[in-house]
């Protein structure tokens, strides 16, 4: 669900809460991709592993590594 939106001209930043784990995911979109999106709205996000960045609680960036997601689990949480 979209918690907050920042419109920055050439890009839009979405702060989305992942209900399944209670964490926030930040997504950068083009204005066209974000068209019609509003705070409180449920959204489906997908990501490219080669463009994803993951950070530790202390703010340091974690090294990327390939992961596999169980599609059954993903569908169960929407």
Secondary structure, 3 states (H helix, E strand, C coil): CEEEEEECCCCEEEEEEECCCCEEEEEEECCCCCCCCCCCCCCCCCCCCCCCCEECCCCCEECCCCCCCCHHHHHHHC
